[in-house]
Amino acid sequence: MNCLFFEKKKKKKALLKDEKRRNKSRIYYSSKRVQHVKPMFEVIWMPILASVFGYLQESDDPSIVSLSIQSLSSAIRIASIFHMDLPLNSYLFQLNSILKKKED
């Protein structure tokens, strides 16, 4: 049993090393400009909404609920900063519906 474990561990380390070697040639750019946030958020706000509220509806685990609330808070803040009415209203509507369900 231990032999199988160590064998898998060695394979995993080899795969990770290979992955690191391949990724060294990739270039990553970071930006400090706020103008880049809005277009990215316009693309991802709906998947964030679906995933966060999916977890909130299905889970009673305090750590998952806490992370979901933090994610929701950040998303609401971003939508407010950029005056994005549809995402903001959608987040608030879903939050209100979740809170009503939790009260019942």
Stockholm file with secondary structure:
# STOCKHOLM 1.0

chainA/1-104         MNCLFFEKKKKKKALLKDEKRRNKSRIYYSSKRVQHVKPMFEVIWMPILASVFGYLQESDDPSIVSLSIQSLSSAIRIASIFHMDLPLNSYLFQLNSILKKKED
#=GR chainA/1-104 SS CHHHHHHHHHHHHHHHHHHHHHHTTCCCCCCCCGGGHHHHHHHHHHHHHHHHHHHHHHCCCHHHHHHHHHHHHHHHHHHHHTTCHHHHHHHHHHHHHHHHHHHC
#=GC SS_cons         CHHHHHHHHHHHHHHHHHHHHHHTTCCCCCCCCGGGHHHHHHHHHHHHHHHHHHHHHHCCCHHHHHHHHHHHHHHHHHHHHTTCHHHHHHHHHHHHHHHHHHHC
//
